[in-house]
Amino acid sequence: MAFSAVKGQTQIKIRLAAEAQRRGSGAYMLTGPEGTGKRMLAEEFAKALMCPDAGSDGACGVCPNCKYFDNFTTPDVTRVYEPSDTKNVKVDFIKDRVVAESYLKPQFARTKTFIIDFDYLGEESQNALLKSLEEPRKDVVFILTSSNTDAVLDTVMSRVTEIKLDTYSEDELEEIVRLNFPDLEEEKVKSAVYNSGRIPGKAIELAREDSGVSIRHEINKIMTAMPGSSYIDVLEDFCEVLTGFKDDSKIIASSILLFLDDAARLINYPGCRRINNELDREAIENFVAVNKHITTLKLGRCTDAVKAFTRALEVNANFDAAASAMLLRIHEELKK
Ligand SMILES: [Zn+2]
């Protein structure tokens, strides 16, 4: 990966690549709203600083330094991102792992780099960094990011070179969404971009929700077809569909549960006003109407099968095995 793998931000990428080639020391602060790609740019910039063959597109991607960087095994890059246990990074961590380290020479690369997300730094930690930011060693670079510069001390801002991220064009946003969701329909790509406020992270989130809707639709098709299907249909065709959504196993499970819930409601209250899958209402109503043998008791046992599937995946069971076991149990309950 190099700068060209990051979409948009053309001027900033040119600038960062040039700074990396120049190998000057210093402190940079990438700023812009959450979801604008600051961290990706910070990572690419750090990688370019590590790479002895960095060019106008940043790191070469193939040299040992690039490999170490990609494997998170270089001692010359320190990342300070969101802590797992507390709201903010502890000041002792900043003192020991950043301030103290920043006085040491890099071990393999020509530059030692610290990437620090200031969104997780309290005032005390920011103060602890002041001296290091002001006079870094000639082979040390600080790459800071912030989505809210109001929370950054003025004394910090005055010591860093601020690089404000540009807004993204609609074309760039569409490209980003397509890259992440290659199968998403054109219309949904456009709507995700339109509602994103020009923030790529938001566009991706919206596209993910939309792709969730399409998983639900596919699941509903399988479920309505289940009673009339054969054992082979289940093991071959239905399993294949689920495998295609493997990375979204939670959406698979919740979609089946929502379907079962809708079917139970329509059995108990025919024509009931609000169901989970309004978009597929006709198909589900038909499913209930033509399959009089399906009772809420049977649907309840199908729910148990979905819960077993979720539990199996939690303990890292093989996806295909867990999915086929679930589908076969559901088939057993719903078949004619
Ligand atoms: Zn390289």
py3Dmol code that shows the C-alpha trace and the ligand (Angstrom):
import py3Dmol

protein = """\
ATOM      1  CA  MET A   1       0.000   0.000   0.000  1.00  0.00           C
ATOM      2  CA  ALA A   2       1.147   3.528  -0.763  1.00  0.00           C
ATOM      3  CA  PHE A   3      -0.469   6.953  -0.863  1.00  0.00           C
ATOM      4  CA  SER A   4      -2.321   6.110  -4.077  1.00  0.00           C
ATOM      5  CA  ALA A   5      -4.230   3.441  -2.138  1.00  0.00           C
ATOM      6  CA  VAL A   6      -5.786   6.207  -0.045  1.00  0.00           C
ATOM      7  CA  LYS A   7      -8.568   7.900  -2.001  1.00  0.00           C
ATOM      8  CA  GLY A   8      -8.918  11.666  -2.226  1.00  0.00           C
ATOM      9  CA  GLN A   9      -6.678  14.177  -0.392  1.00  0.00           C
ATOM     10  CA  THR A  10      -4.488  14.598  -3.487  1.00  0.00           C
ATOM     11  CA  GLN A  11      -2.659  17.760  -2.400  1.00  0.00           C
ATOM     12  CA  ILE A  12      -2.045  16.442   1.095  1.00  0.00           C
ATOM     13  CA  LYS A  13      -0.662  13.171  -0.198  1.00  0.00           C
ATOM     14  CA  ILE A  14       1.764  15.044  -2.469  1.00  0.00           C
ATOM     15  CA  ARG A  15       2.846  17.166   0.448  1.00  0.00           C
ATOM     16  CA  LEU A  16       3.325  14.260   2.858  1.00  0.00           C
ATOM     17  CA  ALA A  17       5.249  12.230   0.279  1.00  0.00           C
ATOM     18  CA  ALA A  18       7.564  15.211  -0.252  1.00  0.00           C
ATOM     19  CA  GLU A  19       8.031  15.692   3.493  1.00  0.00           C
ATOM     20  CA  ALA A  20       8.882  11.987   3.824  1.00  0.00           C
ATOM     21  CA  GLN A  21      11.488  12.234   1.069  1.00  0.00           C
ATOM     22  CA  ARG A  22      12.949  15.338   2.623  1.00  0.00           C
ATOM     23  CA  ARG A  23      13.276  13.455   5.932  1.00  0.00           C
ATOM     24  CA  GLY A  24      13.012  16.536   8.052  1.00  0.00           C
ATOM     25  CA  SER A  25      12.162  16.131  11.707  1.00  0.00           C
ATOM     26  CA  GLY A  26       9.160  17.787  13.212  1.00  0.00           C
ATOM     27  CA  ALA A  27       5.617  17.530  14.431  1.00  0.00           C
ATOM     28  CA  TYR A  28       2.605  17.431  12.149  1.00  0.00           C
ATOM     29  CA  MET A  29      -1.040  17.489  13.156  1.00  0.00           C
ATOM     30  CA  LEU A  30      -3.567  16.086  10.691  1.00  0.00           C
ATOM     31  CA  THR A  31      -6.952  17.586  11.446  1.00  0.00           C
ATOM     32  CA  GLY A  32     -10.473  17.000  10.137  1.00  0.00           C
ATOM     33  CA  PRO A  33     -13.770  15.479  11.288  1.00  0.00           C
ATOM     34  CA  GLU A  34     -13.985  11.878  12.422  1.00  0.00           C
ATOM     35  CA  GLY A  35     -14.139   9.433   9.526  1.00  0.00           C
ATOM     36  CA  THR A  36     -12.117  11.530   7.083  1.00  0.00           C
ATOM     37  CA  GLY A  37      -9.149   9.163   6.819  1.00  0.00           C
ATOM     38  CA  LYS A  38      -6.631  10.919   9.090  1.00  0.00           C
ATOM     39  CA  ARG A  39      -5.350   7.668  10.503  1.00  0.00           C
ATOM     40  CA  MET A  40      -4.843   6.077   7.091  1.00  0.00           C
ATOM     41  CA  LEU A  41      -2.850   9.096   5.979  1.00  0.00           C
ATOM     42  CA  ALA A  42      -0.854   9.136   9.211  1.00  0.00           C
ATOM     43  CA  GLU A  43       0.000   5.461   8.745  1.00  0.00           C
ATOM     44  CA  GLU A  44       1.040   5.975   5.120  1.00  0.00           C
ATOM     45  CA  PHE A  45       3.147   8.962   6.082  1.00  0.00           C
ATOM     46  CA  ALA A  46       4.890   6.965   8.828  1.00  0.00           C
ATOM     47  CA  LYS A  47       5.510   4.095   6.430  1.00  0.00           C
ATOM     48  CA  ALA A  48       7.020   6.467   3.866  1.00  0.00           C
ATOM     49  CA  LEU A  49       9.320   7.822   6.588  1.00  0.00           C
ATOM     50  CA  MET A  50      10.457   4.262   7.367  1.00  0.00           C
ATOM     51  CA  CYS A  51      11.085   3.278   3.769  1.00  0.00           C
ATOM     52  CA  PRO A  52      14.561   3.963   2.311  1.00  0.00           C
ATOM     53  CA  ASP A  53      13.093   3.845  -1.217  1.00  0.00           C
ATOM     54  CA  ALA A  54      10.123   6.147  -0.636  1.00  0.00           C
ATOM     55  CA  GLY A  55       9.121   8.088  -3.731  1.00  0.00           C
ATOM     56  CA  SER A  56       6.439  10.484  -4.854  1.00  0.00           C
ATOM     57  CA  ASP A  57       3.769   7.886  -3.962  1.00  0.00           C
ATOM     58  CA  GLY A  58       5.243   7.200  -0.538  1.00  0.00           C
ATOM     59  CA  ALA A  59       6.588   3.844   0.669  1.00  0.00           C
ATOM     60  CA  CYS A  60       7.791   1.184  -1.796  1.00  0.00           C
ATOM     61  CA  GLY A  61       5.826  -1.530   0.006  1.00  0.00           C
ATOM     62  CA  VAL A  62       8.359  -4.303  -0.645  1.00  0.00           C
ATOM     63  CA  CYS A  63      11.568  -3.493   1.265  1.00  0.00           C
ATOM     64  CA  PRO A  64      12.260  -5.036   4.710  1.00  0.00           C
ATOM     65  CA  ASN A  65      11.342  -1.787   6.474  1.00  0.00           C
ATOM     66  CA  CYS A  66       7.968  -1.710   4.721  1.00  0.00           C
ATOM     67  CA  LYS A  67       7.389  -5.366   5.667  1.00  0.00           C
ATOM     68  CA  TYR A  68       8.244  -4.691   9.312  1.00  0.00           C
ATOM     69  CA  PHE A  69       5.902  -1.732   9.234  1.00  0.00           C
ATOM     70  CA  ASP A  70       3.028  -3.780   7.783  1.00  0.00           C
ATOM     71  CA  ASN A  71       3.583  -6.519  10.376  1.00  0.00           C
ATOM     72  CA  PHE A  72       3.686  -3.997  13.236  1.00  0.00           C
ATOM     73  CA  THR A  73       7.138  -5.303  14.135  1.00  0.00           C
ATOM     74  CA  THR A  74       9.261  -2.199  13.683  1.00  0.00           C
ATOM     75  CA  PRO A  75      10.562  -0.708  16.938  1.00  0.00           C
ATOM     76  CA  ASP A  76      10.873   2.648  15.174  1.00  0.00           C
ATOM     77  CA  VAL A  77       7.144   3.345  14.995  1.00  0.00           C
ATOM     78  CA  THR A  78       5.044   3.896  18.100  1.00  0.00           C
ATOM     79  CA  ARG A  79       1.298   4.144  17.767  1.00  0.00           C
ATOM     80  CA  VAL A  80      -0.803   5.740  20.470  1.00  0.00           C
ATOM     81  CA  TYR A  81      -4.433   5.054  19.610  1.00  0.00           C
ATOM     82  CA  GLU A  82      -7.560   4.568  21.707  1.00  0.00           C
ATOM     83  CA  PRO A  83      -6.813   2.676  24.930  1.00  0.00           C
ATOM     84  CA  SER A  84      -8.825  -0.481  25.476  1.00  0.00           C
ATOM     85  CA  ASP A  85      -9.539   0.018  29.167  1.00  0.00           C
ATOM     86  CA  THR A  86      -9.800   3.753  29.825  1.00  0.00           C
ATOM     87  CA  LYS A  87     -11.277   6.773  28.088  1.00  0.00           C
ATOM     88  CA  ASN A  88      -7.951   8.540  27.701  1.00  0.00           C
ATOM     89  CA  VAL A  89      -4.391   7.341  27.361  1.00  0.00           C
ATOM     90  CA  LYS A  90      -2.640   7.339  30.741  1.00  0.00           C
ATOM     91  CA  VAL A  91      -0.065  10.066  31.255  1.00  0.00           C
ATOM     92  CA  ASP A  92       2.510   7.509  32.454  1.00  0.00           C
ATOM     93  CA  PHE A  93       2.237   5.749  29.132  1.00  0.00           C
ATOM     94  CA  ILE A  94       2.988   9.021  27.333  1.00  0.00           C
ATOM     95  CA  LYS A  95       5.965   9.707  29.583  1.00  0.00           C
ATOM     96  CA  ASP A  96       7.466   6.204  29.323  1.00  0.00           C
ATOM     97  CA  ARG A  97       6.617   5.142  25.812  1.00  0.00           C
ATOM     98  CA  VAL A  98       6.668   8.449  23.973  1.00  0.00           C
ATOM     99  CA  VAL A  99       8.638  11.149  25.772  1.00  0.00           C
ATOM    100  CA  ALA A 100      11.466   8.882  27.014  1.00  0.00           C
ATOM    101  CA  GLU A 101      11.584   6.947  23.734  1.00  0.00           C
ATOM    102  CA  SER A 102      11.710  10.098  21.656  1.00  0.00           C
ATOM    103  CA  TYR A 103      15.220  10.836  22.980  1.00  0.00           C
ATOM    104  CA  LEU A 104      16.546   7.512  21.658  1.00  0.00           C
ATOM    105  CA  LYS A 105      17.942   6.859  18.207  1.00  0.00           C
ATOM    106  CA  PRO A 106      15.914   4.859  15.683  1.00  0.00           C
ATOM    107  CA  GLN A 107      17.089   1.250  15.486  1.00  0.00           C
ATOM    108  CA  PHE A 108      16.553   0.239  11.852  1.00  0.00           C
ATOM    109  CA  ALA A 109      15.058   3.115   9.939  1.00  0.00           C
ATOM    110  CA  ARG A 110      16.458   6.587   9.570  1.00  0.00           C
ATOM    111  CA  THR A 111      13.478   8.080  11.325  1.00  0.00           C
ATOM    112  CA  LYS A 112      11.697   7.276  14.549  1.00  0.00           C
ATOM    113  CA  THR A 113       7.995   8.020  14.248  1.00  0.00           C
ATOM    114  CA  PHE A 114       5.247   8.494  16.793  1.00  0.00           C
ATOM    115  CA  ILE A 115       1.650   8.414  15.595  1.00  0.00           C
ATOM    116  CA  ILE A 116      -0.597   9.815  18.285  1.00  0.00           C
ATOM    117  CA  ASP A 117      -4.366  10.211  18.180  1.00  0.00           C
ATOM    118  CA  PHE A 118      -4.972  13.348  20.214  1.00  0.00           C
ATOM    119  CA  ASP A 119      -8.664  12.508  20.565  1.00  0.00           C
ATOM    120  CA  TYR A 120      -7.563  10.232  23.426  1.00  0.00           C
ATOM    121  CA  LEU A 121      -5.114  12.562  25.145  1.00  0.00           C
ATOM    122  CA  GLY A 122      -6.105  14.571  28.209  1.00  0.00           C
ATOM    123  CA  GLU A 123      -4.552  17.872  29.188  1.00  0.00           C
ATOM    124  CA  GLU A 124      -1.895  16.312  31.395  1.00  0.00           C
ATOM    125  CA  SER A 125      -0.685  14.012  28.632  1.00  0.00           C
ATOM    126  CA  GLN A 126      -0.630  16.875  26.149  1.00  0.00           C
ATOM    127  CA  ASN A 127       1.439  18.943  28.563  1.00  0.00           C
ATOM    128  CA  ALA A 128       3.848  16.046  29.058  1.00  0.00           C
ATOM    129  CA  LEU A 129       4.527  16.100  25.319  1.00  0.00           C
ATOM    130  CA  LEU A 130       5.206  19.819  24.922  1.00  0.00           C
ATOM    131  CA  LYS A 131       8.973  19.722  25.235  1.00  0.00           C
ATOM    132  CA  SER A 132       9.325  16.740  22.903  1.00  0.00           C
ATOM    133  CA  LEU A 133       7.164  18.442  20.297  1.00  0.00           C
ATOM    134  CA  GLU A 134       9.127  21.646  20.503  1.00  0.00           C
ATOM    135  CA  GLU A 135      12.600  20.229  20.080  1.00  0.00           C
ATOM    136  CA  PRO A 136      12.420  16.761  18.588  1.00  0.00           C
ATOM    137  CA  ARG A 137      15.656  14.943  17.748  1.00  0.00           C
ATOM    138  CA  LYS A 138      16.649  15.470  14.141  1.00  0.00           C
ATOM    139  CA  ASP A 139      15.567  11.885  13.345  1.00  0.00           C
ATOM    140  CA  VAL A 140      12.208  11.996  15.133  1.00  0.00           C
ATOM    141  CA  VAL A 141       8.834  12.787  13.572  1.00  0.00           C
ATOM    142  CA  PHE A 142       5.554  13.176  15.423  1.00  0.00           C
ATOM    143  CA  ILE A 143       2.427  12.542  13.395  1.00  0.00           C
ATOM    144  CA  LEU A 144      -0.532  13.680  15.441  1.00  0.00           C
ATOM    145  CA  THR A 145      -4.194  13.503  14.509  1.00  0.00           C
ATOM    146  CA  SER A 146      -7.195  15.294  15.925  1.00  0.00           C
ATOM    147  CA  SER A 147     -10.863  15.408  15.002  1.00  0.00           C
ATOM    148  CA  ASN A 148     -11.480  18.216  17.480  1.00  0.00           C
ATOM    149  CA  THR A 149      -8.763  20.867  17.690  1.00  0.00           C
ATOM    150  CA  ASP A 150     -10.779  22.686  20.381  1.00  0.00           C
ATOM    151  CA  ALA A 151      -9.652  19.919  22.726  1.00  0.00           C
ATOM    152  CA  VAL A 152      -5.999  20.408  21.803  1.00  0.00           C
ATOM    153  CA  LEU A 153      -3.985  22.827  23.935  1.00  0.00           C
ATOM    154  CA  ASP A 154      -2.947  26.068  22.207  1.00  0.00           C
ATOM    155  CA  THR A 155       0.591  25.373  23.359  1.00  0.00           C
ATOM    156  CA  VAL A 156       0.480  22.130  21.370  1.00  0.00           C
ATOM    157  CA  MET A 157      -1.060  23.726  18.280  1.00  0.00           C
ATOM    158  CA  SER A 158       1.638  26.399  18.250  1.00  0.00           C
ATOM    159  CA  ARG A 159       4.337  23.717  18.146  1.00  0.00           C
ATOM    160  CA  VAL A 160       2.957  21.639  15.282  1.00  0.00           C
ATOM    161  CA  THR A 161       2.427  22.079  11.569  1.00  0.00           C
ATOM    162  CA  GLU A 162      -1.303  21.696  11.086  1.00  0.00           C
ATOM    163  CA  ILE A 163      -2.433  19.880   7.969  1.00  0.00           C
ATOM    164  CA  LYS A 164      -6.175  20.254   7.460  1.00  0.00           C
ATOM    165  CA  LEU A 165      -7.755  17.486   5.451  1.00  0.00           C
ATOM    166  CA  ASP A 166      -9.679  18.534   2.347  1.00  0.00           C
ATOM    167  CA  THR A 167     -13.328  17.723   1.845  1.00  0.00           C
ATOM    168  CA  TYR A 168     -13.970  14.810  -0.465  1.00  0.00           C
ATOM    169  CA  SER A 169     -15.654  15.165  -3.839  1.00  0.00           C
ATOM    170  CA  GLU A 170     -18.695  13.014  -4.634  1.00  0.00           C
ATOM    171  CA  ASP A 171     -16.657  11.051  -7.172  1.00  0.00           C
ATOM    172  CA  GLU A 172     -14.007  10.262  -4.589  1.00  0.00           C
ATOM    173  CA  LEU A 173     -16.636   9.205  -2.082  1.00  0.00           C
ATOM    174  CA  GLU A 174     -18.335   6.944  -4.618  1.00  0.00           C
ATOM    175  CA  GLU A 175     -14.989   5.348  -5.368  1.00  0.00           C
ATOM    176  CA  ILE A 176     -14.388   4.724  -1.659  1.00  0.00           C
ATOM    177  CA  VAL A 177     -17.826   3.173  -1.161  1.00  0.00           C
ATOM    178  CA  ARG A 178     -17.438   0.938  -4.255  1.00  0.00           C
ATOM    179  CA  LEU A 179     -14.034  -0.202  -3.095  1.00  0.00           C
ATOM    180  CA  ASN A 180     -15.527  -1.359   0.194  1.00  0.00           C
ATOM    181  CA  PHE A 181     -18.799  -2.706  -1.186  1.00  0.00           C
ATOM    182  CA  PRO A 182     -18.182  -3.851  -4.759  1.00  0.00           C
ATOM    183  CA  ASP A 183     -21.610  -5.484  -5.075  1.00  0.00           C
ATOM    184  CA  LEU A 184     -23.702  -2.615  -3.755  1.00  0.00           C
ATOM    185  CA  GLU A 185     -26.272  -1.315  -6.234  1.00  0.00           C
ATOM    186  CA  GLU A 186     -25.544   2.009  -7.937  1.00  0.00           C
ATOM    187  CA  GLU A 187     -28.538   3.706  -6.354  1.00  0.00           C
ATOM    188  CA  LYS A 188     -27.455   2.696  -2.831  1.00  0.00           C
ATOM    189  CA  VAL A 189     -23.894   3.875  -3.463  1.00  0.00           C
ATOM    190  CA  LYS A 190     -25.275   7.262  -4.474  1.00  0.00           C
ATOM    191  CA  SER A 191     -27.582   7.499  -1.507  1.00  0.00           C
ATOM    192  CA  ALA A 192     -24.773   6.623   0.936  1.00  0.00           C
ATOM    193  CA  VAL A 193     -22.613   9.350  -0.605  1.00  0.00           C
ATOM    194  CA  TYR A 194     -25.447  11.881  -0.649  1.00  0.00           C
ATOM    195  CA  ASN A 195     -26.224  11.380   3.051  1.00  0.00           C
ATOM    196  CA  SER A 196     -22.618  11.214   4.234  1.00  0.00           C
ATOM    197  CA  GLY A 197     -21.970  14.920   4.799  1.00  0.00           C
ATOM    198  CA  ARG A 198     -18.898  14.345   2.568  1.00  0.00           C
ATOM    199  CA  ILE A 199     -17.286  12.179   5.247  1.00  0.00           C
ATOM    200  CA  PRO A 200     -16.006   8.851   3.909  1.00  0.00           C
ATOM    201  CA  GLY A 201     -16.358   7.025   7.255  1.00  0.00           C
ATOM    202  CA  LYS A 202     -20.021   8.006   7.350  1.00  0.00           C
ATOM    203  CA  ALA A 203     -20.572   6.974   3.703  1.00  0.00           C
ATOM    204  CA  ILE A 204     -19.082   3.557   4.481  1.00  0.00           C
ATOM    205  CA  GLU A 205     -21.266   3.185   7.550  1.00  0.00           C
ATOM    206  CA  LEU A 206     -24.389   4.008   5.527  1.00  0.00           C
ATOM    207  CA  ALA A 207     -23.366   1.646   2.732  1.00  0.00           C
ATOM    208  CA  ARG A 208     -22.831  -1.087   5.298  1.00  0.00           C
ATOM    209  CA  GLU A 209     -26.358  -0.613   6.608  1.00  0.00           C
ATOM    210  CA  ASP A 210     -27.667  -0.780   3.061  1.00  0.00           C
ATOM    211  CA  SER A 211     -25.707  -3.893   2.306  1.00  0.00           C
ATOM    212  CA  GLY A 212     -27.238  -5.288   5.505  1.00  0.00           C
ATOM    213  CA  VAL A 213     -30.646  -4.658   3.984  1.00  0.00           C
ATOM    214  CA  SER A 214     -29.651  -6.664   0.930  1.00  0.00           C
ATOM    215  CA  ILE A 215     -28.422  -9.549   3.115  1.00  0.00           C
ATOM    216  CA  ARG A 216     -31.791  -9.490   4.866  1.00  0.00           C
ATOM    217  CA  HIS A 217     -33.579  -9.673   1.550  1.00  0.00           C
ATOM    218  CA  GLU A 218     -31.499 -12.677   0.447  1.00  0.00           C
ATOM    219  CA  ILE A 219     -32.107 -14.400   3.775  1.00  0.00           C
ATOM    220  CA  ASN A 220     -35.849 -13.782   3.467  1.00  0.00           C
ATOM    221  CA  LYS A 221     -35.770 -15.417   0.038  1.00  0.00           C
ATOM    222  CA  ILE A 222     -34.085 -18.505   1.497  1.00  0.00           C
ATOM    223  CA  MET A 223     -36.493 -18.684   4.421  1.00  0.00           C
ATOM    224  CA  THR A 224     -39.626 -18.391   2.279  1.00  0.00           C
ATOM    225  CA  ALA A 225     -38.264 -21.064  -0.061  1.00  0.00           C
ATOM    226  CA  MET A 226     -37.324 -23.388   2.809  1.00  0.00           C
ATOM    227  CA  PRO A 227     -40.595 -25.425   3.162  1.00  0.00           C
ATOM    228  CA  GLY A 228     -40.606 -26.463  -0.495  1.00  0.00           C
ATOM    229  CA  SER A 229     -36.882 -27.118  -0.733  1.00  0.00           C
ATOM    230  CA  SER A 230     -34.977 -30.365  -0.660  1.00  0.00           C
ATOM    231  CA  TYR A 231     -32.166 -31.382   1.622  1.00  0.00           C
ATOM    232  CA  ILE A 232     -29.761 -30.904  -1.308  1.00  0.00           C
ATOM    233  CA  ASP A 233     -31.046 -27.358  -2.013  1.00  0.00           C
ATOM    234  CA  VAL A 234     -30.283 -26.501   1.589  1.00  0.00           C
ATOM    235  CA  LEU A 235     -26.814 -28.029   1.663  1.00  0.00           C
ATOM    236  CA  GLU A 236     -25.745 -26.651  -1.669  1.00  0.00           C
ATOM    237  CA  ASP A 237     -27.599 -23.504  -2.689  1.00  0.00           C
ATOM    238  CA  PHE A 238     -28.592 -22.023   0.655  1.00  0.00           C
ATOM    239  CA  CYS A 239     -25.238 -22.726   2.287  1.00  0.00           C
ATOM    240  CA  GLU A 240     -23.508 -21.046  -0.625  1.00  0.00           C
ATOM    241  CA  VAL A 241     -25.560 -17.883  -0.166  1.00  0.00           C
ATOM    242  CA  LEU A 242     -24.672 -17.754   3.536  1.00  0.00           C
ATOM    243  CA  THR A 243     -20.996 -18.344   2.840  1.00  0.00           C
ATOM    244  CA  GLY A 244     -21.105 -15.285   0.572  1.00  0.00           C
ATOM    245  CA  PHE A 245     -22.080 -13.211   3.615  1.00  0.00           C
ATOM    246  CA  LYS A 246     -19.599 -14.916   5.917  1.00  0.00           C
ATOM    247  CA  ASP A 247     -18.066 -11.647   7.124  1.00  0.00           C
ATOM    248  CA  ASP A 248     -21.487 -10.471   8.241  1.00  0.00           C
ATOM    249  CA  SER A 249     -22.488 -13.451  10.338  1.00  0.00           C
ATOM    250  CA  LYS A 250     -24.237 -11.199  12.862  1.00  0.00           C
ATOM    251  CA  ILE A 251     -26.425  -9.757  10.120  1.00  0.00           C
ATOM    252  CA  ILE A 252     -27.189 -13.296   8.917  1.00  0.00           C
ATOM    253  CA  ALA A 253     -28.277 -14.358  12.389  1.00  0.00           C
ATOM    254  CA  SER A 254     -30.299 -11.216  13.061  1.00  0.00           C
ATOM    255  CA  SER A 255     -31.953 -11.420   9.620  1.00  0.00           C
ATOM    256  CA  ILE A 256     -33.145 -14.971  10.237  1.00  0.00           C
ATOM    257  CA  LEU A 257     -34.387 -14.010  13.704  1.00  0.00           C
ATOM    258  CA  LEU A 258     -36.277 -11.036  12.274  1.00  0.00           C
ATOM    259  CA  PHE A 259     -37.860 -13.272   9.656  1.00  0.00           C
ATOM    260  CA  LEU A 260     -38.908 -15.819  12.280  1.00  0.00           C
ATOM    261  CA  ASP A 261     -40.316 -13.039  14.410  1.00  0.00           C
ATOM    262  CA  ASP A 262     -42.317 -11.669  11.486  1.00  0.00           C
ATOM    263  CA  ALA A 263     -43.667 -15.102  10.613  1.00  0.00           C
ATOM    264  CA  ALA A 264     -44.749 -15.669  14.235  1.00  0.00           C
ATOM    265  CA  ARG A 265     -46.473 -12.289  14.364  1.00  0.00           C
ATOM    266  CA  LEU A 266     -48.319 -12.938  11.127  1.00  0.00           C
ATOM    267  CA  ILE A 267     -49.443 -16.347  12.389  1.00  0.00           C
ATOM    268  CA  ASN A 268     -50.732 -14.865  15.643  1.00  0.00           C
ATOM    269  CA  TYR A 269     -52.088 -11.625  14.180  1.00  0.00           C
ATOM    270  CA  PRO A 270     -52.806 -12.045  10.472  1.00  0.00           C
ATOM    271  CA  GLY A 271     -52.443  -8.701   8.709  1.00  0.00           C
ATOM    272  CA  CYS A 272     -50.628  -7.224  11.693  1.00  0.00           C
ATOM    273  CA  ARG A 273     -49.695  -3.650  11.021  1.00  0.00           C
ATOM    274  CA  ARG A 274     -46.003  -3.482  11.614  1.00  0.00           C
ATOM    275  CA  ILE A 275     -43.464  -6.183  10.853  1.00  0.00           C
ATOM    276  CA  ASN A 276     -39.651  -6.045  10.776  1.00  0.00           C
ATOM    277  CA  ASN A 277     -39.382  -6.716   7.066  1.00  0.00           C
ATOM    278  CA  GLU A 278     -41.939  -4.372   5.568  1.00  0.00           C
ATOM    279  CA  LEU A 279     -40.060  -4.556   2.241  1.00  0.00           C
ATOM    280  CA  ASP A 280     -40.639  -8.306   2.062  1.00  0.00           C
ATOM    281  CA  ARG A 281     -44.077  -8.332   3.688  1.00  0.00           C
ATOM    282  CA  GLU A 282     -45.894  -9.893   0.750  1.00  0.00           C
ATOM    283  CA  ALA A 283     -43.481 -12.830   0.554  1.00  0.00           C
ATOM    284  CA  ILE A 284     -43.645 -13.472   4.286  1.00  0.00           C
ATOM    285  CA  GLU A 285     -47.452 -13.217   4.366  1.00  0.00           C
ATOM    286  CA  ASN A 286     -47.568 -15.698   1.544  1.00  0.00           C
ATOM    287  CA  PHE A 287     -45.137 -17.982   3.392  1.00  0.00           C
ATOM    288  CA  VAL A 288     -47.448 -18.044   6.395  1.00  0.00           C
ATOM    289  CA  ALA A 289     -50.596 -18.462   4.304  1.00  0.00           C
ATOM    290  CA  VAL A 290     -49.445 -21.438   2.246  1.00  0.00           C
ATOM    291  CA  ASN A 291     -47.581 -23.250   5.025  1.00  0.00           C
ATOM    292  CA  LYS A 292     -50.304 -24.021   7.522  1.00  0.00           C
ATOM    293  CA  HIS A 293     -48.129 -26.769   9.036  1.00  0.00           C
ATOM    294  CA  ILE A 294     -45.731 -24.142  10.411  1.00  0.00           C
ATOM    295  CA  THR A 295     -46.551 -23.288  14.000  1.00  0.00           C
ATOM    296  CA  THR A 296     -45.026 -20.771  16.375  1.00  0.00           C
ATOM    297  CA  LEU A 297     -43.593 -23.730  18.258  1.00  0.00           C
ATOM    298  CA  LYS A 298     -41.674 -24.788  15.147  1.00  0.00           C
ATOM    299  CA  LEU A 299     -40.533 -21.208  14.616  1.00  0.00           C
ATOM    300  CA  GLY A 300     -39.312 -21.156  18.203  1.00  0.00           C
ATOM    301  CA  ARG A 301     -37.155 -24.216  17.545  1.00  0.00           C
ATOM    302  CA  CYS A 302     -35.730 -22.459  14.484  1.00  0.00           C
ATOM    303  CA  THR A 303     -34.792 -19.574  16.770  1.00  0.00           C
ATOM    304  CA  ASP A 304     -32.852 -22.053  18.922  1.00  0.00           C
ATOM    305  CA  ALA A 305     -30.953 -23.176  15.818  1.00  0.00           C
ATOM    306  CA  VAL A 306     -29.923 -19.562  15.090  1.00  0.00           C
ATOM    307  CA  LYS A 307     -28.761 -19.095  18.667  1.00  0.00           C
ATOM    308  CA  ALA A 308     -26.679 -22.277  18.403  1.00  0.00           C
ATOM    309  CA  PHE A 309     -25.124 -20.896  15.192  1.00  0.00           C
ATOM    310  CA  THR A 310     -24.179 -17.637  16.938  1.00  0.00           C
ATOM    311  CA  ARG A 311     -22.679 -19.502  19.902  1.00  0.00           C
ATOM    312  CA  ALA A 312     -20.677 -21.790  17.607  1.00  0.00           C
ATOM    313  CA  LEU A 313     -19.144 -18.796  15.829  1.00  0.00           C
ATOM    314  CA  GLU A 314     -18.299 -17.162  19.149  1.00  0.00           C
ATOM    315  CA  VAL A 315     -16.054 -20.111  19.918  1.00  0.00           C
ATOM    316  CA  ASN A 316     -14.562 -19.932  16.415  1.00  0.00           C
ATOM    317  CA  ALA A 317     -16.339 -22.912  14.908  1.00  0.00           C
ATOM    318  CA  ASN A 318     -15.973 -23.390  11.173  1.00  0.00           C
ATOM    319  CA  PHE A 319     -18.459 -21.074   9.450  1.00  0.00           C
ATOM    320  CA  ASP A 320     -19.654 -23.514   6.794  1.00  0.00           C
ATOM    321  CA  ALA A 321     -20.210 -26.260   9.354  1.00  0.00           C
ATOM    322  CA  ALA A 322     -22.124 -23.959  11.705  1.00  0.00           C
ATOM    323  CA  ALA A 323     -24.204 -22.495   8.866  1.00  0.00           C
ATOM    324  CA  SER A 324     -25.154 -25.860   7.382  1.00  0.00           C
ATOM    325  CA  ALA A 325     -26.056 -27.257  10.819  1.00  0.00           C
ATOM    326  CA  MET A 326     -28.339 -24.274  11.399  1.00  0.00           C
ATOM    327  CA  LEU A 327     -29.979 -24.443   7.976  1.00  0.00           C
ATOM    328  CA  LEU A 328     -30.604 -28.184   8.280  1.00  0.00           C
ATOM    329  CA  ARG A 329     -32.283 -27.772  11.657  1.00  0.00           C
ATOM    330  CA  ILE A 330     -34.463 -24.982  10.253  1.00  0.00           C
ATOM    331  CA  HIS A 331     -35.284 -27.087   7.206  1.00  0.00           C
ATOM    332  CA  GLU A 332     -36.256 -30.007   9.415  1.00  0.00           C
ATOM    333  CA  GLU A 333     -38.772 -27.779  11.221  1.00  0.00           C
ATOM    334  CA  LEU A 334     -40.217 -25.972   8.224  1.00  0.00           C
ATOM    335  CA  LYS A 335     -40.267 -28.582   5.445  1.00  0.00           C
ATOM    336  CA  LYS A 336     -43.613 -29.752   4.111  1.00  0.00           C
TER     337      LYS A 336
END
"""
ligand_1 = """\
1
ZN
Zn 9.935 0.305 1.406
"""
view = py3Dmol.view(width=600, height=400)
view.addModel(protein, "pdb")
view.setStyle({"model": 0}, {"cartoon": {"style": "trace"}})
view.addModel(ligand_1, "xyz")
view.setStyle({"model": 1}, {"stick": {}})
view.zoomTo()
view.show()
